[in-house]
Amino acid sequence: MSASLITPAMADAVGTDIFRTRSYPIAASDIRKWALAVYHPQSPPPQFWDGGSTGDDIVAPEEFNPFAWMTADPPGPPSALGPAGPSLESLLGLPNVGLAYMLNGGIEVDYGAPMRPGDVITSITTVADYSEREGRLGPMLISRTRSEWTKGDGARVKTQINTLIRYGTS
């Protein structure tokens, strides 16, 4: 393999927070609508819509995203992250790595406490790690980010690891 794609600045960035967002309080109607969409054309399980007269017993499906429509902080629609948005390195204030292509290397999720009406969720995304390997088309840079979702009381809702594989000189 040629010179490392991972610069000292990239290695130093491991563990750095790159993005933080906070949801509005989750509404029972948000959970109900999400469940209807996810389970369509079947009816969603009752725990996602039938919480009695107050809705207090409703829980959100594990894959519910309280950031899908708008966020409280930063205010407004969700930021454009991903292939059309800024690169991981630009979010860190680092130079572009000079690789032309990227693909989703997978997502790992570990769920914790369920989300309920009234919960405010905070997501903090950090640089989990960088690695590299030689591929058929040349060097590949593998970057992983870790998003930790927590409730206002500190309970962990989920931990998600996203892997991005970049390759091919630009």
C-alpha positions in Angstrom: 0.0 0.0 0.0 1.2 3.5 -0.7 1.3 6.4 1.8 -1.4 6.3 4.4 -4.7 8.1 3.6 -5.2 8.8 7.3 -3.4 12.0 8.2 -2.2 12.7 11.8 -5.0 15.3 12.0 -7.6 12.7 11.0 -6.2 10.3 13.6 -6.3 13.1 16.2 -10.0 13.7 15.4 -11.1 10.3 16.5 -13.5 10.8 19.4 -14.3 14.4 18.4 -17.9 15.6 18.3 -18.9 16.5 14.8 -22.6 17.1 15.1 -25.1 17.6 17.8 -28.9 18.0 17.5 -31.9 18.1 19.8 -35.5 17.1 18.9 -38.7 18.8 19.8 -40.7 16.9 22.4 -42.1 13.8 20.8 -45.9 13.9 20.2 -48.1 10.8 20.5 -49.4 11.7 17.0 -45.9 11.6 15.6 -45.5 8.1 16.9 -48.9 7.0 15.5 -48.2 8.4 12.1 -44.7 6.8 11.9 -46.1 3.4 13.0 -48.9 3.7 10.3 -46.3 4.4 7.6 -43.9 1.7 8.7 -46.5 -1.1 9.1 -48.7 -0.2 6.1 -50.7 -1.9 4.7 -51.1 -3.8 8.0 -52.2 -2.2 11.2 -49.4 -1.3 13.6 -49.1 -3.1 16.9 -51.2 -1.5 19.7 -48.3 -0.3 21.8 -47.5 2.2 19.0 -51.0 3.8 18.9 -53.3 2.8 21.8 -52.1 4.5 24.9 -55.5 4.9 26.6 -57.1 8.3 26.9 -53.8 10.2 27.7 -51.5 8.3 25.2 -49.0 7.9 28.1 -48.5 4.2 27.4 -47.5 4.6 23.8 -43.9 3.7 22.9 -42.3 4.6 19.6 -41.0 1.9 17.2 -37.3 1.4 17.7 -36.5 2.9 14.3 -38.6 6.1 15.0 -36.7 9.2 14.0 -37.6 12.3 16.1 -35.3 14.4 13.8 -37.0 13.4 10.5 -39.0 16.6 10.0 -37.5 19.4 12.0 -35.1 19.8 14.9 -35.3 22.2 17.8 -31.5 22.7 17.9 -30.3 23.6 15.4 -33.7 25.0 14.5 -35.4 24.0 11.3 -35.3 21.2 8.8 -32.5 18.5 9.3 -29.1 19.4 7.9 -28.1 17.8 4.6 -25.5 15.3 5.7 -24.3 12.4 3.6 -23.4 12.1 -0.1 -25.0 15.4 -1.1 -23.8 17.2 2.1 -20.5 18.1 3.6 -17.8 15.4 3.9 -16.7 14.2 7.3 -13.3 15.9 7.0 -15.0 19.3 6.0 -17.1 19.0 9.2 -13.8 18.7 11.1 -12.2 21.6 9.2 -9.7 19.2 7.5 -8.7 19.0 3.8 -10.6 16.8 1.4 -9.1 13.3 1.2 -9.1 13.3 -2.6 -11.2 10.1 -3.1 -13.8 10.3 -5.9 -16.3 7.6 -4.9 -18.1 6.5 -1.8 -20.5 3.9 -0.7 -22.5 3.0 2.4 -20.5 0.3 4.3 -23.3 -0.5 6.7 -25.1 0.6 9.8 -25.0 -1.1 13.3 -27.6 -0.2 15.9 -27.9 -1.1 19.5 -31.2 0.0 21.1 -31.8 1.0 24.7 -34.7 2.8 26.4 -37.8 3.3 24.3 -38.9 6.7 23.2 -42.3 8.0 24.5 -44.5 11.0 24.0 -42.9 14.1 25.7 -39.3 12.8 25.4 -36.8 15.2 24.0 -33.9 13.3 22.3 -30.4 14.6 21.9 -28.1 13.0 19.3 -24.3 13.5 19.4 -22.3 12.2 16.5 -18.5 11.6 16.9 -15.7 10.3 14.8 -15.5 6.6 15.8 -12.5 5.6 13.8 -10.6 5.5 10.5 -9.0 2.6 8.8 -7.8 1.7 5.4 -7.2 -1.2 3.1 -6.2 -1.9 -0.4 -9.0 -2.8 -2.8 -9.2 -3.9 -6.4 -9.5 -0.3 -7.5 -6.7 1.0 -5.2 -6.7 2.3 -1.6 -9.9 2.5 0.3 -10.6 4.8 3.3 -13.1 3.4 5.8 -14.5 6.0 8.2 -17.0 5.2 11.0 -19.1 7.7 12.9 -21.0 7.0 16.2 -24.3 8.6 17.0 -25.5 8.4 20.6 -29.1 9.2 21.3 -30.2 10.1 24.8 -33.3 11.3 26.6 -33.4 14.4 28.8 -32.9 12.1 31.9 -29.7 10.7 30.3 -31.2 7.3 29.4 -29.6 5.9 26.2 -32.1 5.4 23.4 -29.7 4.0 20.8 -26.1 3.9 19.6 -25.6 3.8 15.8 -22.4 3.2 14.0 -22.3 4.3 10.3 -19.6 3.1 8.0 -18.5 5.0 4.9 -16.1 3.5 2.4 -14.3 5.9 0.0 -12.1 4.9 -2.9 -10.8 6.0 -6.3 -8.6 9.0 -6.9 -10.4 12.2 -8.1 
